[in-house]
């Protein structure tokens, strides 16, 4: 992910209560983002962008497969990522930096506003990876005797 570098204000293991963290960031009127790094089938990263405390955009990627998700689909994957093991950071930016990120890629935007009261209902009970190798990619590894790489 290529988001602007800012000041890391909070970091640690994935938060047990995302709703509490998002509520704190909302109250602080955060301009910035939460970035998650998790290890599922592959290493995945997810980001949730805030503008003046409101969740406005999201991005999730799996660099090993060269795949990414943006907008509402990424937001759903981001919420799922919070149900596994990994690390997170809250990065503070200026409002202008947040505006530039979303101006350069409008597909990141969530669309409609997500109310804090609705967030608990949107968080799944367990993690589901959105990234899998295609059947063609898997069979190609087997053809070259590299089937063991499927585990990574």
N, C-alpha and C positions, 0 to 999 in steps of 0.2 A: 504494500500500500504506500502510496506517495502522498501523505498528508503533511502539512507544514509541521515543522518542529516547534514545539512550544515548551512551556514549563510543566514538568511532571509534578502534580500536586498530591496525588494519591497513587499507591501501587501495592501489589501483593498478590496473594492467591485469589482465584475467582471469588467474587463476593457471594456469600451464602444468601443474601437478600438483595437482589438487584433492585427491587422496588424501593427499598430504603436508600440505596446509593443514588438512584435517579431522583428521588425526592430531595435529597441533600443538594444535588447539582442544580435542580430546578430552583430551590430556595436561594442558592448562591448566584442565580442568573448566569450560569456558566456559558461561556463561549469557548468551545473546544470539543473534545471527544473522549470517549472511553474506547480503548483498544484492548481486545482480548487475543491471547495466543493460546491455542489448545493443541493437543495431540490426540487425534482420533485415528482414522485409518491413515491419515496424512496430517501434517501440521497445517492448521488453518488459522487465519487471522480474521478478526471481525472488528468493525468500528461503528460506533453510534455517535453521530455529530449533534451537538447542541448549539442553538443560537439563543442567547439570552435565557437559558434554562429550559428551552423547549426542544424536544427531540425533532430534528428536521431531516436527517439523512442517514443512510447506512450503506455499508460496503462490507462484503465478506469475500475472502479469496483463499484458494488453495494453489500455491505456487508450483507444487510438484506436478499438478495436472494442468497448470495454466488456465484455470477456470475461476470465474468470479461471479458474484451476484451483486445487484445494486437495487437500491430503493426498498420497497415494501418486502420483496422476496428476501433481500439481504437482512432486513430487520427481523423477519421470522427466523432465519437461520442464526442470527446473532443471539436472539432469545434462547434458542435451542442450545447454543454453545455454552450458555451460562450453567447448563445442567451437567457439565463434565468437568474434568480437571484441567487446570491451566493457570495462567497469570493475566493480570490486567493492569492498566495504567490509566489514570485520568490526566489528560494533557490540556492545559489551558492555552487558548489562542486569543487573538483580538477578534472583535466582531467582523472587522474587515477581512481577516484571514478566512473565517468561516464563510463569509459571503463569496469570496473568491473560489473556494473549493466547490461550492454548489453552483456557481456561475459557469465554471469550466466543465462541469458534468451534471446536467440537470437530471440525469437518470438516477442519481444518488438520492434525490428527494423522496420523502415518504408519501407525499401527496397530502392527504387529510391529516389534520392535527390528531395526535394520540393523547388522550387525557390520562393523567396519572392514575385516576380511579379505575381505568380500564386495563392498565398494565398487568395486574395480577392474573386476569383472565386470559391474557395473551401468552403468558409464559407456559411452555409445555412442561409436563411432569418429568420427561427424560430427554436425553440428547439423541438426535437423529442426524447423522451426517448427510449433507447435501452433495457430497463429492465422492464419486465412484469412477473407476476406470471403465471405459466402455468395453463391451464384449470384444470388439475388434482389437483394442489395445491389449486386453488380457491374452487373447489367443496369439498375438504377435510375440509377446514375451515367451509363451510356451514354445512357439516355433523355433526360437533361438536358444532354447534351453535355459531361459532366465525366469522360469515360473516362480522361483522363490522371491523375486522382486515384488510380487503381488502383495506381499505382506507390508511393504513400506508405503 
